[in-house]
């Protein structure tokens, strides 16, 4: 990947920490009592929401499971914050547990907002840079490529490699395309740092190199690990079983 790298994607994820934060004076100092009160409030709020969703979808509501999921998300978010916020900001957060529950002092909110906005600006500039490259390169791309490579949020459910082609089978339910099979013909894998099966297609880049196409794809698996996949091909065939069924 030249533009939409793992580092770029992680930068994107570090541009929204400030969105749900609410100012609270009690978050200025460490207080176990305040944390326990806030945790109970947020847990009840989450459980009530899950209960309403279950009723709306006519499904049974499991309070114990809902409580467990809230706790697991709470623990995951703590580690995520510790990993992604700079040390200088972490040092001014009185209790990261309270921060994860969307409460912070004004000083912390200001620092996090500035950090996030700077990340967002950098990430958006990368998108613009790729857009400029893509606009200049369009004339060298086949119309077939331009119209069909649009797999953001599609899930790769299976792969079928052989000597002459590599087939990716997609679940495009959450995506923006009807295509559910991509056939890479006369291919060479340049980079693949993880399994492609059961991954989500996040972003892609298209290049023309020595009369062949290079497709760069950033994927994410079920464990939230990022995978870079780069393949050189002579041709790509796009298939839609949905259209055939219609």
C-alpha positions in Angstrom: 0.0 0.0 0.0 1.3 3.4 -0.9 -1.5 5.5 0.5 -4.0 3.5 2.6 -1.4 1.8 4.7 -2.0 0.2 8.1 -0.4 3.3 9.7 -2.9 5.5 7.8 -5.9 3.4 8.9 -4.8 3.5 12.5 -4.5 7.3 12.2 -8.1 7.3 11.0 -9.1 5.4 14.1 -7.3 8.0 16.2 -9.4 10.8 14.9 -12.7 10.2 16.8 -11.8 9.7 20.4 -13.2 13.1 21.3 -16.7 12.8 19.7 -18.6 11.3 22.7 -16.7 12.9 25.5 -18.7 15.0 28.0 -17.2 17.4 30.4 -17.4 16.4 34.1 -15.6 18.1 37.0 -15.5 14.8 38.9 -13.3 13.4 36.2 -10.5 15.9 37.1 -9.4 13.7 40.0 -9.3 10.0 40.7 -12.3 8.7 42.5 -13.2 5.0 42.9 -16.7 6.0 44.1 -17.4 8.2 41.0 -16.1 5.5 38.7 -18.4 2.8 40.3 -21.4 5.1 40.0 -20.6 6.0 36.4 -20.0 2.4 35.4 -23.3 1.3 36.9 -25.1 4.1 35.1 -23.5 3.3 31.7 -24.1 -0.4 32.2 -27.8 0.1 32.9 -28.1 2.5 30.0 -26.5 -0.1 27.7 -28.7 -3.0 29.0 -31.9 -0.9 28.5 -30.9 -0.2 24.9 -30.1 -3.8 24.2 -33.4 -4.8 25.8 -35.3 -2.3 23.6 -33.6 -3.7 20.5 -34.4 -7.3 21.5 -38.1 -6.4 21.9 -38.2 -4.5 18.6 -36.6 -7.5 16.8 -38.9 -9.9 18.7 -35.9 -11.8 20.2 -35.2 -12.9 23.8 -33.3 -10.5 26.0 -30.4 -12.0 28.0 -29.4 -9.5 30.7 -26.4 -11.7 31.9 -24.9 -11.8 28.4 -25.6 -8.1 27.8 -23.7 -7.3 31.0 -20.8 -9.5 30.0 -20.6 -7.9 26.5 -20.6 -4.4 28.1 -17.7 -5.4 30.4 -15.7 -7.0 27.5 -16.2 -3.9 25.4 -15.1 -1.7 28.4 -11.9 -3.7 28.9 -11.1 -3.7 25.1 -11.7 0.1 24.9 -9.3 0.7 27.8 -6.5 -1.1 26.0 -7.4 0.6 22.8 -7.1 4.0 24.5 -3.8 3.2 26.2 -2.4 2.0 22.9 -3.5 4.9 20.8 -3.4 8.1 22.8 0.0 9.7 23.3 1.7 9.4 26.7 1.4 13.2 27.2 -2.4 13.0 27.1 -2.6 9.7 29.1 -0.7 11.4 31.9 -3.4 14.1 32.3 -6.3 11.7 32.4 -7.0 11.1 36.1 -8.7 7.7 35.5 -8.7 6.0 32.1 -11.7 3.9 33.1 -13.8 7.1 33.5 -12.4 8.4 30.1 -13.6 5.2 28.4 -17.0 5.8 29.9 -17.0 9.2 28.0 -16.4 11.6 30.9 -13.4 13.8 31.1 -12.2 17.2 32.4 -12.2 20.2 30.1 -8.4 20.1 29.9 -8.4 16.5 28.7 -11.2 17.1 26.2 -9.3 20.1 24.7 -6.1 18.0 24.4 -7.8 15.0 22.9 -9.8 17.1 20.4 -6.7 18.8 19.1 -5.0 15.4 18.8 -7.9 13.9 16.9 -8.4 16.9 14.6 -4.7 16.8 13.6 -5.0 13.1 12.8 -8.1 13.7 10.8 -6.5 16.5 8.7 -3.5 14.2 7.9 -5.7 11.3 7.0 -7.9 13.4 4.7 -4.9 14.8 3.0 -3.8 11.2 2.1 -7.2 10.5 0.6 -6.9 13.7 -1.5 -3.4 12.7 -2.6 -4.6 9.3 -3.8 -7.6 11.0 -5.5 -5.2 13.2 -7.4 -3.1 10.2 -8.5 -6.2 8.2 -9.5 -7.7 11.1 -11.6 -4.4 11.3 -13.5 -4.3 7.5 -14.0 -7.9 6.9 -15.1 -7.0 7.1 -18.8 -4.7 4.1 -18.5 -7.3 1.9 -16.7 -9.8 -0.3 -18.5 -13.4 0.8 -18.0 -14.1 -2.6 -16.5 -11.7 -1.9 -13.6 -13.1 1.6 -12.9 -16.7 0.5 -12.8 -16.3 -2.7 -10.8 -13.6 -2.2 -8.1 -15.8 -1.0 -5.3 -15.6 -3.5 -2.5 -15.5 -1.4 0.7 -17.1 -3.3 3.6 -17.5 -6.6 1.6 -16.5 -9.8 3.4 -14.2 -12.3 1.7 -15.8 -15.6 2.7 -13.7 -18.0 0.7 -10.7 -18.2 -1.7 -9.9 -20.7 -4.4 -6.4 -20.6 -5.8 -5.0 -22.5 -8.8 -2.1 -22.1 -11.2 -3.8 -19.7 -13.5 -6.3 -17.8 -11.3 -7.2 -16.8 -7.8 -10.9 -16.5 -7.0 -12.2 -14.5 -4.1 -15.8 -15.2 -3.1 -17.5 -12.2 -1.5 -20.5 -11.5 0.8 -21.4 -8.1 -0.5 -24.4 -7.6 1.8 -22.8 -4.7 3.6 -21.1 -3.3 0.6 -21.9 -1.2 -2.4 -21.8 -3.8 -5.2 -23.6 -6.8 -6.6 -20.3 -8.6 -7.4 -19.7 -11.7 -5.4 -16.8 -13.3 -7.2 -13.4 -11.7 -8.3 -11.3 -13.8 -10.6 -7.6 -12.7 -10.8 -6.2 -14.2 -14.0 -2.5 -15.0 -14.5 -1.7 -13.6 -11.1 1.3 -13.1 -8.9 1.0 -12.3 -5.2 3.4 -9.6 -4.3 2.5 -9.2 -0.6 0.1 -11.0 1.7 0.8 -10.8 5.5 -2.2 -12.8 6.6 -5.1 -15.1 5.6 -7.6 -13.6 3.2 -10.5 -15.8 4.4 -13.1 -14.1 6.6 -11.7 -10.6 6.2 -13.3 -7.3 5.4 -12.3 -5.3 2.4 -11.5 -1.8 3.7 -9.6 0.2 1.1 -7.8 -0.4 -2.2 -5.4 1.2 -4.7 -5.1 0.5 -8.4 -1.9 0.7 -10.4 -0.8 -0.2 -14.0 2.8 -1.6 -13.9 4.4 -3.2 -17.0 1.0 -3.6 -18.7 -0.4 -5.5 -15.8 -2.6 -4.3 -13.0 -1.5 -4.1 -9.4 -4.3 -4.2 -6.9 -3.4 -3.1 -3.4 -6.0 -4.0 -0.7 -6.1 -3.2 3.0 -8.2 -5.9 4.8 -9.2 -6.5 8.4 -9.9 -9.9 10.0 -12.2 -11.0 12.8 -9.5 -10.3 15.4 -9.3 -6.7 14.1 -5.8 -7.3 12.7 -5.0 -5.4 9.5 -3.7 -7.3 6.4 -2.1 -5.8 3.3 -2.6 -7.8 0.1 -0.9 -6.8 -3.1 -1.5 -8.8 -6.3 -0.3 -8.4 -9.9 -2.7 -9.7 -12.6 -3.1 -9.7 -16.4 -6.8 -9.4 -16.1 -9.7 -9.4 -13.6 -13.1 -11.0 -14.2 -16.0 -9.8 -12.1 -19.0 -12.0 -11.5 -22.4 -11.5 -9.9 -24.5 -14.6 -9.2 -27.2 -12.2 -8.0 -27.7 -10.8 -11.4 -27.8 -14.3 -12.9 -30.5 -15.3 -10.4 -32.5 -12.2 -11.3 
